[in-house]
Amino acid sequence: MRTFEGFKKGVNLGGWISQFAKYDETHFNSFITKADIADIASLGFDHVRVPVDYNVLEDEEGNPKDKGFGYLRNCREWCSEYGLNMLIDLHECFGYSFDPLKKDMDRKKFFYDEGLQARFMKLWEEIATRFKDYPDQIAFEPLNEVVLMEVSDAWNEIVTKYVKMMRRIVPDSYLVIGGVCYNSVTSVPLLEFPVDDRIVYNFHCYEPMIFTHQGAYWIEGMPSDFRTGYPKTLEEYKTEGAQIPADINGAVYIDGISEIGEGFFEDIFAPAIKKSEEDNIPLYCGEYGVIDLADGEDRLRWLSDIHAVFNRHGIGRALWNYKEKDFGMQDKSFASIRDRFIEIV
Protein backbone atom coordinates (compact mmCIF):
# COMPACT_ATOMS: atom_id res chain seq x y z
CA MET A 1 0.00 0.00 0.00
CA ARG A 2 1.29 3.47 -0.88
CA THR A 3 2.04 5.81 2.03
CA PHE A 4 1.50 9.53 2.59
CA GLU A 5 5.10 10.68 2.33
CA GLY A 6 6.08 13.44 4.74
CA PHE A 7 2.89 13.00 6.77
CA LYS A 8 3.61 9.87 8.77
CA LYS A 9 3.51 11.26 12.30
CA GLY A 10 1.73 14.52 13.09
CA VAL A 11 -0.29 16.46 15.62
CA ASN A 12 -3.29 18.78 15.33
CA LEU A 13 -3.23 22.47 16.22
CA GLY A 14 -6.91 22.48 17.16
CA GLY A 15 -8.25 25.39 19.20
CA TRP A 16 -5.95 27.94 17.56
CA ILE A 17 -7.67 29.33 14.46
CA SER A 18 -10.56 26.90 14.70
CA GLN A 19 -12.94 26.01 17.54
CA PHE A 20 -11.72 29.00 19.55
CA ALA A 21 -13.80 30.36 22.43
CA LYS A 22 -14.27 33.72 20.68
CA TYR A 23 -12.83 35.59 17.74
CA ASP A 24 -9.82 37.21 19.42
CA GLU A 25 -6.65 38.32 17.66
CA THR A 26 -4.71 38.21 20.94
CA HIS A 27 -5.55 34.51 21.14
CA PHE A 28 -4.61 33.92 17.48
CA ASN A 29 -1.24 35.61 18.01
CA SER A 30 -0.35 33.74 21.21
CA PHE A 31 -1.97 30.29 21.30
CA ILE A 32 0.42 28.78 18.76
CA THR A 33 3.81 30.41 18.25
CA LYS A 34 7.15 29.57 16.70
CA ALA A 35 8.19 28.02 20.02
CA ASP A 36 5.34 25.52 19.80
CA ILE A 37 6.40 24.45 16.31
CA ALA A 38 9.97 24.04 17.57
CA ASP A 39 8.65 21.86 20.42
CA ILE A 40 6.59 19.72 18.04
CA ALA A 41 9.61 19.17 15.80
CA SER A 42 11.78 18.26 18.81
CA LEU A 43 9.31 15.51 19.74
CA GLY A 44 9.86 13.77 16.41
CA PHE A 45 6.71 14.76 14.57
CA ASP A 46 7.00 15.36 10.83
CA HIS A 47 3.90 17.53 10.25
CA VAL A 48 1.08 19.53 11.77
CA ARG A 49 -2.57 19.46 10.78
CA VAL A 50 -3.92 23.00 11.02
CA PRO A 51 -7.70 23.28 11.40
CA VAL A 52 -8.96 26.72 10.33
CA ASP A 53 -12.47 28.17 10.24
CA TYR A 54 -13.75 30.15 7.29
CA ASN A 55 -14.40 33.28 9.38
CA VAL A 56 -10.66 33.60 10.07
CA LEU A 57 -9.93 33.64 6.33
CA GLU A 58 -12.90 35.60 4.94
CA ASP A 59 -15.40 38.21 6.07
CA GLU A 60 -19.16 37.71 6.08
CA GLU A 61 -19.37 38.71 2.40
CA GLY A 62 -16.70 36.20 1.45
CA ASN A 63 -13.83 38.64 0.90
CA PRO A 64 -10.34 37.37 1.88
CA LYS A 65 -8.88 38.58 5.18
CA ASP A 66 -5.13 39.01 4.79
CA LYS A 67 -4.58 38.97 8.54
CA GLY A 68 -6.26 35.57 8.77
CA PHE A 69 -4.16 34.15 5.98
CA GLY A 70 -1.16 35.58 7.81
CA TYR A 71 -1.59 33.02 10.60
CA LEU A 72 -1.31 30.20 8.07
CA ARG A 73 1.61 31.92 6.37
CA ASN A 74 3.47 32.31 9.67
CA CYS A 75 2.86 28.67 10.53
CA ARG A 76 4.21 27.56 7.15
CA GLU A 77 7.36 29.61 7.67
CA TRP A 78 7.89 28.22 11.17
CA CYS A 79 7.33 24.70 9.88
CA SER A 80 9.82 25.30 7.09
CA GLU A 81 12.44 26.44 9.60
CA TYR A 82 11.99 23.29 11.69
CA GLY A 83 11.55 20.79 8.88
CA LEU A 84 7.82 20.13 9.28
CA ASN A 85 5.10 19.69 6.68
CA MET A 86 1.64 21.19 7.07
CA LEU A 87 -1.91 20.08 6.30
CA ILE A 88 -4.42 22.92 5.96
CA ASP A 89 -7.84 21.63 7.06
CA LEU A 90 -10.93 23.79 6.50
CA HIS A 91 -12.68 22.88 9.72
CA GLU A 92 -15.84 24.90 9.04
CA CYS A 93 -17.06 26.62 5.89
CA PHE A 94 -19.79 29.22 5.44
CA GLY A 95 -23.05 27.33 5.84
CA TYR A 96 -21.68 24.14 7.37
CA SER A 97 -20.26 22.96 10.68
CA PHE A 98 -19.78 19.50 12.18
CA ASP A 99 -19.73 20.98 15.71
CA PRO A 100 -22.35 19.23 17.88
CA LEU A 101 -22.49 22.28 20.14
CA LYS A 102 -23.96 24.29 17.23
CA LYS A 103 -27.33 22.67 17.66
CA ASP A 104 -29.22 24.95 15.24
CA MET A 105 -26.90 24.16 12.30
CA ASP A 106 -28.60 22.60 9.28
CA ARG A 107 -26.01 19.93 8.47
CA LYS A 108 -27.70 18.96 5.19
CA LYS A 109 -28.25 22.24 3.37
CA PHE A 110 -24.66 22.88 2.22
CA PHE A 111 -24.58 19.65 0.24
CA TYR A 112 -27.53 20.69 -1.95
CA ASP A 113 -27.07 24.48 -2.05
CA GLU A 114 -25.19 25.72 -5.13
CA GLY A 115 -24.62 29.16 -3.62
CA LEU A 116 -22.96 27.78 -0.50
CA GLN A 117 -20.84 25.44 -2.59
CA ALA A 118 -19.76 28.28 -4.90
CA ARG A 119 -18.54 30.25 -1.88
CA PHE A 120 -16.73 27.14 -0.59
CA MET A 121 -14.95 26.74 -3.94
CA LYS A 122 -14.06 30.44 -4.03
CA LEU A 123 -12.42 30.24 -0.60
CA TRP A 124 -10.48 27.17 -1.65
CA GLU A 125 -9.30 28.89 -4.83
CA GLU A 126 -7.90 31.62 -2.58
CA ILE A 127 -6.21 29.15 -0.20
CA ALA A 128 -4.71 27.15 -3.06
CA THR A 129 -3.47 30.25 -4.89
CA ARG A 130 -1.71 31.58 -1.79
CA PHE A 131 0.05 28.28 -1.04
CA LYS A 132 0.53 26.79 -4.49
CA ASP A 133 4.30 27.25 -4.42
CA TYR A 134 4.83 24.62 -1.68
CA PRO A 135 3.56 21.33 -3.15
CA ASP A 136 6.03 19.22 -1.16
CA GLN A 137 5.31 20.92 2.15
CA ILE A 138 1.61 21.77 2.17
CA ALA A 139 -1.36 19.44 1.71
CA PHE A 140 -5.02 20.45 1.63
CA GLU A 141 -8.15 18.96 3.27
CA PRO A 142 -11.45 20.32 1.86
CA LEU A 143 -13.74 19.96 4.87
CA ASN A 144 -13.66 18.41 8.33
CA GLU A 145 -16.16 15.70 9.31
CA VAL A 146 -19.20 15.48 7.08
CA VAL A 147 -21.80 14.38 9.63
CA LEU A 148 -24.72 12.83 7.77
CA MET A 149 -24.61 9.46 6.02
CA GLU A 150 -27.45 10.53 3.71
CA VAL A 151 -25.30 13.18 1.94
CA SER A 152 -22.65 10.67 0.85
CA ASP A 153 -23.49 10.88 -2.88
CA ALA A 154 -23.77 14.67 -2.76
CA TRP A 155 -20.41 14.87 -0.99
CA ASN A 156 -18.80 12.74 -3.70
CA GLU A 157 -20.14 15.17 -6.31
CA ILE A 158 -18.73 18.17 -4.43
CA VAL A 159 -15.36 16.43 -4.00
CA THR A 160 -15.25 15.65 -7.72
CA LYS A 161 -15.66 19.37 -8.51
CA TYR A 162 -13.22 20.32 -5.75
CA VAL A 163 -10.46 18.06 -7.05
CA LYS A 164 -10.92 19.32 -10.61
CA MET A 165 -10.77 22.95 -9.45
CA MET A 166 -7.76 22.41 -7.19
CA ARG A 167 -5.79 20.57 -9.85
CA ARG A 168 -5.88 23.68 -12.02
CA ILE A 169 -4.02 25.55 -9.27
CA VAL A 170 -2.10 22.89 -7.29
CA PRO A 171 -1.50 20.00 -9.71
CA ASP A 172 1.19 18.42 -7.54
CA SER A 173 -0.13 18.95 -4.01
CA TYR A 174 -1.67 16.25 -1.85
CA LEU A 175 -5.46 16.49 -1.37
CA VAL A 176 -6.62 14.68 1.76
CA ILE A 177 -10.27 13.65 1.55
CA GLY A 178 -12.52 11.84 4.02
CA GLY A 179 -16.05 10.52 4.07
CA VAL A 180 -19.30 10.86 5.98
CA CYS A 181 -20.45 9.90 9.50
CA TYR A 182 -17.95 12.31 11.10
CA ASN A 183 -15.22 11.01 8.78
CA SER A 184 -15.64 7.50 10.15
CA VAL A 185 -13.17 4.88 8.97
CA THR A 186 -16.20 2.81 7.91
CA SER A 187 -17.14 5.51 5.38
CA VAL A 188 -13.88 5.35 3.38
CA PRO A 189 -15.29 2.67 1.01
CA LEU A 190 -18.11 5.10 0.13
CA LEU A 191 -15.69 7.62 -1.41
CA GLU A 192 -16.17 7.63 -5.18
CA PHE A 193 -14.49 10.35 -7.23
CA PRO A 194 -11.70 10.51 -9.83
CA VAL A 195 -8.34 9.95 -8.11
CA ASP A 196 -4.71 10.61 -9.01
CA ASP A 197 -1.36 9.84 -7.38
CA ARG A 198 -1.60 12.86 -5.03
CA ILE A 199 -4.93 11.95 -3.44
CA VAL A 200 -5.08 10.59 0.13
CA TYR A 201 -8.06 8.88 1.81
CA ASN A 202 -8.67 10.33 5.26
CA PHE A 203 -10.50 9.07 8.35
CA HIS A 204 -10.78 9.81 12.07
CA CYS A 205 -10.78 7.23 14.84
CA TYR A 206 -11.99 7.64 18.40
CA GLU A 207 -13.14 4.05 18.93
CA PRO A 208 -14.44 2.84 21.25
CA MET A 209 -16.23 6.15 21.74
CA ILE A 210 -17.45 5.28 25.22
CA PHE A 211 -13.79 5.17 26.32
CA THR A 212 -12.22 8.00 24.32
CA HIS A 213 -15.09 10.42 25.03
CA GLN A 214 -15.94 9.48 28.62
CA GLY A 215 -17.40 12.46 30.47
CA ALA A 216 -17.28 14.65 27.34
CA TYR A 217 -19.43 17.74 27.89
CA TRP A 218 -20.21 18.19 24.18
CA ILE A 219 -21.89 14.79 23.82
CA GLU A 220 -25.55 15.21 24.66
CA GLY A 221 -26.58 12.94 27.51
CA MET A 222 -23.03 12.05 28.56
CA PRO A 223 -22.78 12.26 32.38
CA SER A 224 -19.86 14.46 33.36
CA ASP A 225 -18.78 11.94 35.99
CA PHE A 226 -18.93 8.88 33.75
CA ARG A 227 -15.63 6.98 33.68
CA THR A 228 -14.48 3.74 32.13
CA GLY A 229 -11.19 1.98 31.46
CA TYR A 230 -9.23 0.35 28.65
CA PRO A 231 -9.21 -2.37 27.65
CA LYS A 232 -12.57 -3.91 28.49
CA THR A 233 -14.57 -6.50 26.60
CA LEU A 234 -17.00 -5.52 23.86
CA GLU A 235 -19.83 -6.71 26.07
CA GLU A 236 -18.69 -4.55 28.97
CA TYR A 237 -18.60 -1.46 26.74
CA LYS A 238 -22.04 -2.29 25.35
CA THR A 239 -23.45 -2.77 28.85
CA GLU A 240 -21.99 0.55 30.04
CA GLY A 241 -23.30 2.28 26.93
CA ALA A 242 -26.81 1.02 27.62
CA GLN A 243 -26.71 2.53 31.08
CA ILE A 244 -25.99 6.14 30.07
CA PRO A 245 -28.32 8.49 28.16
CA ALA A 246 -25.69 9.51 25.60
CA ASP A 247 -25.86 8.05 22.10
CA ILE A 248 -22.46 6.32 21.87
CA ASN A 249 -22.95 4.19 18.80
CA GLY A 250 -19.78 2.89 17.25
CA ALA A 251 -17.67 -0.03 16.21
CA VAL A 252 -18.27 -2.08 19.36
CA TYR A 253 -21.71 -2.87 17.92
CA ILE A 254 -20.41 -4.27 14.60
CA ASP A 255 -21.29 -7.96 14.29
CA GLY A 256 -18.30 -10.29 14.36
CA ILE A 257 -15.79 -7.62 15.41
CA SER A 258 -12.70 -8.77 17.31
CA GLU A 259 -12.34 -8.16 21.00
CA ILE A 260 -10.74 -4.92 22.16
CA GLY A 261 -7.04 -4.72 21.37
CA GLU A 262 -5.00 -4.60 18.18
CA GLY A 263 -7.43 -7.03 16.51
CA PHE A 264 -10.32 -4.63 17.10
CA PHE A 265 -8.55 -1.86 15.16
CA GLU A 266 -7.45 -4.32 12.47
CA ASP A 267 -11.07 -5.27 11.92
CA ILE A 268 -12.55 -1.79 11.81
CA PHE A 269 -9.76 -0.51 9.53
CA ALA A 270 -9.94 -3.50 7.16
CA PRO A 271 -12.55 -2.15 4.68
CA ALA A 272 -10.70 1.18 4.43
CA ILE A 273 -7.37 -0.61 3.92
CA LYS A 274 -8.97 -2.74 1.18
CA LYS A 275 -10.33 0.37 -0.57
CA SER A 276 -6.93 2.05 -0.25
CA GLU A 277 -5.14 -0.94 -1.76
CA GLU A 278 -7.64 -1.36 -4.60
CA ASP A 279 -7.35 2.30 -5.60
CA ASN A 280 -3.61 2.51 -4.80
CA ILE A 281 -4.30 5.56 -2.60
CA PRO A 282 -2.51 6.26 0.74
CA LEU A 283 -4.53 6.10 3.94
CA TYR A 284 -4.32 8.73 6.69
CA CYS A 285 -5.94 9.17 10.10
CA GLY A 286 -6.35 12.92 10.54
CA GLU A 287 -7.62 12.72 14.13
CA TYR A 288 -7.37 10.18 16.94
CA GLY A 289 -6.90 10.44 20.69
CA VAL A 290 -8.32 9.99 24.18
CA ILE A 291 -9.96 12.66 26.37
CA ASP A 292 -7.83 13.92 29.25
CA LEU A 293 -10.42 12.70 31.78
CA ALA A 294 -9.38 9.11 31.11
CA ASP A 295 -6.81 7.34 33.29
CA GLY A 296 -3.29 7.95 32.00
CA GLU A 297 -2.28 4.30 31.90
CA ASP A 298 -5.44 3.45 29.97
CA ARG A 299 -4.65 6.20 27.47
CA LEU A 300 -1.21 4.70 26.89
CA ARG A 301 -2.63 1.21 26.36
CA TRP A 302 -5.12 2.55 23.80
CA LEU A 303 -2.41 4.46 21.96
CA SER A 304 -0.15 1.42 21.91
CA ASP A 305 -2.85 -0.72 20.30
CA ILE A 306 -3.92 1.77 17.62
CA HIS A 307 -0.33 2.68 16.78
CA ALA A 308 0.60 -0.95 16.27
CA VAL A 309 -2.04 -1.14 13.53
CA PHE A 310 -1.09 2.24 12.02
CA ASN A 311 2.52 1.08 11.78
CA ARG A 312 1.66 -2.36 10.43
CA HIS A 313 -0.20 -0.84 7.48
CA GLY A 314 1.83 2.33 6.93
CA ILE A 315 -1.05 4.63 7.89
CA GLY A 316 -0.02 8.25 8.46
CA ARG A 317 -1.74 10.10 11.29
CA ALA A 318 -2.17 13.31 13.25
CA LEU A 319 -2.88 13.11 16.97
CA TRP A 320 -5.68 15.19 18.45
CA ASN A 321 -4.48 17.47 20.01
CA TYR A 322 -1.29 19.46 20.73
CA LYS A 323 -2.74 21.98 23.16
CA GLU A 324 -5.98 22.02 25.16
CA LYS A 325 -9.34 21.05 23.55
CA ASP A 326 -9.67 18.33 26.26
CA PHE A 327 -7.06 16.16 24.52
CA GLY A 328 -3.94 18.31 24.81
CA MET A 329 -0.34 17.24 25.26
CA GLN A 330 0.53 20.38 27.22
CA ASP A 331 -1.95 20.08 30.09
CA LYS A 332 -0.85 19.34 33.67
CA SER A 333 -2.77 16.06 33.72
CA PHE A 334 -0.59 14.88 30.84
CA ALA A 335 2.76 15.47 32.52
CA SER A 336 2.95 12.11 34.29
CA ILE A 337 2.65 10.10 31.06
CA ARG A 338 4.29 12.52 28.60
CA ASP A 339 7.60 10.70 28.09
CA ARG A 340 6.02 7.28 27.54
CA PHE A 341 3.31 8.86 25.40
CA ILE A 342 5.88 10.43 23.08
CA GLU A 343 7.75 7.14 22.88
CA ILE A 344 4.56 5.43 21.62
CA VAL A 345 3.50 8.04 19.09
N, C-alpha and C positions, 0 to 999 in steps of 0.2 A: 504493500500500500504506500502511495506517495505521502510525503510529510510536508508540513507547512514550515518551510525553511525560514529560520530567523524568528520564529514565533513558537518555540518549543515550551518555554517556561516563563510565564508572565504573571502580572498582578494588575488588578483593576484600580483605577483612581476614582472610584465612585464617591459621590458626595462633594466633589470639587466644583465642576461646572455642570453638574447634573444632580438632581435630587438634593439640592441644597435647601436649607430651612427657609431662606428668603433671598431675593435677588440683592446681592450686597457685594460691591466691588472690593471692599476691604477683605471679605472672605475669599473672593476669587484670587486676590493678590497674595494671600498668606497661607491658604490651606495646603496647597502643593507648591513647593519652591524647588529651586535647583538642588538644594540640600537633600530633599526627598528623593529626587531622581538619582543622586549620587549614592544614597543609602540603598535604593532598590538595586542598582548595579552591583554594589558591594556584596549583596546577598546572593548573587549568582543568577538573577533573572536576566532574560534576554530581550524582554519587551514589556511595554505597558499597554493596557487597553484603556482608552480615555473616553468614558461616556460623556456626552455633551447634549444639552437640551437646546432646541431650536431657538428659544428666546434669549439665549446668550449670543447666538450668531446672527439673528435678524430681529428687526422691530416688528410691531404688530401688523404693519403693512407688507412685510416680507422684504424690506430693504436690508442689505448686509450691514452688520455692525463691526467696524474695523477693530474696536477694542475687544470684542468677543473673540474674533479670529486671532487676536494677539495672544490670547492665553494658549491656544493651540500652537501658534508659531513659537512661543517661548518654550513650550514643552518639547517641541521637535528639536529645537536648538540644544536644549539641555540633554535630551536623549542622544543626540549626535555626539555631544562632547563625551558622554559616558558609554558610548557603544551600544545603545539600546534602540530597538525598533519600536514602532508605535502604531496601534490600531485605533482609528477614529471611529467611534460608535455613536450614531445618532440615537440617543436614548429616548427622546420624545420628539415628534414633529408636530407642526401646527395641525390640530384636529385629531391627534391620536396620542394616547398614553396607555402604557401597560399598568401603571401604578394603581394598586388596589385601594389606596387611600383616596384616590380621586373617584369617588363613588358615582358622581353624576356624569362621568365620561361615557359617551357612546362609543364603544369599542368596535363597532361594525361599520359606521358611516364612512370612515376614511377609505375603506377598501372598495367602495362603490361610488365615490364622489370624485368626479374628474377635476373639479376645481382644487380640492385638497391635494390630490395627487400631482397636479401641475405645480403647485407651490412646493411640494416635497421635491420634485425633480429640479426645480429652479434652485433650491437651497443646495442640493447635491452638486449641481453644475458649478456653483460658487465654491464649495468645498474642494471639489476635484481640481478646479482651475488653480486655486491657491496652493495646492500641494502636489501638483502633477510632476514636479521636477524631482521627486524623491521616491521613485517606484520600488527601490530596494529597501527603503526604510519604513514607508508608510503604507498601511493597508486600510481598507474602508469597509464598514459594516452599515448597511442601509438603514436598519431599524431594529431596535431592541424588543424582543419578546412580543410577538403577535399572539394575542391571548386566545382568540376564538378558533376552534376547530373548523367551524362552518365557513370561514373565509379562506380556506386553504387554496382553492382554485383561483380566487381573486388575487391572493397574495402571489401566486406563481405568475399571474399575468403582469402584475406590477413589477416583480423582479425581472421578468423578461425585458420589459421596457427600460428598467433601471440599468441592467447590464449593457444593453445596446447603447444607451446614452453615455454611460461612464466610459465605455471602450473608445468612444470618439475622443475623449479627453485624456484618459489614463489607460492606454492599451496594455501596459505592462505591469500594472499594479494588482496586488491581490484584492479580490472582493470576497468578503466573508459573510455568508448568507445562511440564516437559520430558518426554521419552520414555525409552525403554529403551536398552540397549547403551551404558551410561555417558553417557546423555543425548546420544547421537550425533546430528548434524544429519540423518543419514539416517533417523532414527526419528521425526522430526516428522510425516511423513505418516501414521504409525500412531496418532496421538492422535485419539481419538474419544470426545467427551463434550460435553454441552450447553455452549455458549459464550455469552458476553454481551460488551458493549463494554468491559469492564474485565478481560478475559482476555488474557494474552500467551503466545505459544509460545516456549519456551526451548530452547536447545541449547548444547553446549560444542564447541570446536574446537581440537584440538592436532595437526592434520594438516600434513604427514606426520609420523606418530608417531616414526619412526626418527630424524627431525631434532629435534623438540621435546623428546623424552625420551631423547636420547643419554646414555648413562652413568647413567641413573636407577637408584638402588639398590633402589627398590620394585618394579621390573619384574623378575619372576623370569627369570633367564637372561640379563639384560642385562649385558655386561661393563662394569665400572666405568671402563675406559679406552677404551671405544668412542667415537669421534668421527666426525662427518660434517658437511658444509657445506650451505649453501643459497644459490642453488638448484642442484639437480642434476636430471638427467632421471629420469623414472619408472623407466626400466630400471636406472639406477644405484642408486636407492633399493631396488628389488626385489632386485638382486644383493647389495647390502650386507645386506639383511634376511635373505637365505638363508644368509648366512655367520655369523650370530650365533644363539645358542640361544634368545634371547628371542622370544616370540610377538608380533610387531609387525604384526598385520594392520591394514588401514586402507584409506583411499581410493585409495592408489596402485595397488591391485589391482582397482579397478572398471574393467570393460571400457569402452573408448571415452572414458576421461577425458582431459581436456586436459593438456598438459605443465605442469610446475610453473611457477607464476606466477599472475597474476590470474585467468587462464582456468581454472586448476585449482580455485580457490575458487568461481568462478562456477558451475562444473559441479557441485561437491559440494553447494553451497547451493541449486541450482535446484529440487529437489523440495520442499524446505522453503519456499522463496519462493512456489512455486505453491500449496501448501497454505495459506500465510498469506494470499495474495491471494484464493483461493477462499472462505475463511471470513471474510475481512476482519478478521483478527486480527494485531496487531503481532508482529514477530519480534525476538528478543533473544538474544544470545550471552553467557551468564552466566559463562563461563570461556574464556580463550584465553591463550596465552603460550608462551615458549620457556625451557627450563631454563638456569640460569646457567652451566652447563658449556660451552654453545655459544659459538662465536666471536661477539664483539659486533657486528661488521659484518654477519654472517649473520643475527643476530637482528633487526637493523634492516631488512634486506631482506625478511625474512619478515613483519614487522609492516607494512611499507609495502604489500605485496601484499594482505594480508588486510584492512587498513583501507580500501584503495581499493574493495573489494567491499562492505564494511560501509557505507561512505558512499554508494556508488552506489544501494544498495537501502534506505537509511534504517534499517539494523539497529542497534539499541542494543547496548551491550556493557559488560562489566566485566572488566578485565584481571586475570589471575592472575599476580602477587600483589603487594600493597603492601610487605610486609615478610617476609623470610625464606621458608621453605617451598620453597627451591631455585629460586624464580622472582622473588625480591624486587627492588623498586626501590631499596632502601636499602642493599644490600650493596656492599662495596668494589669488587667486580668490575664493578658497574654504573656506577660513577662516570664512566668514560671515555666512555660513550655516553649518559649521562642527558639532556643537553640536546637532542640530536637525537631521542632516544627520545620525550621529552615533546612535541616538535614534531610527531611522527608521530601519536601517540595523541590 
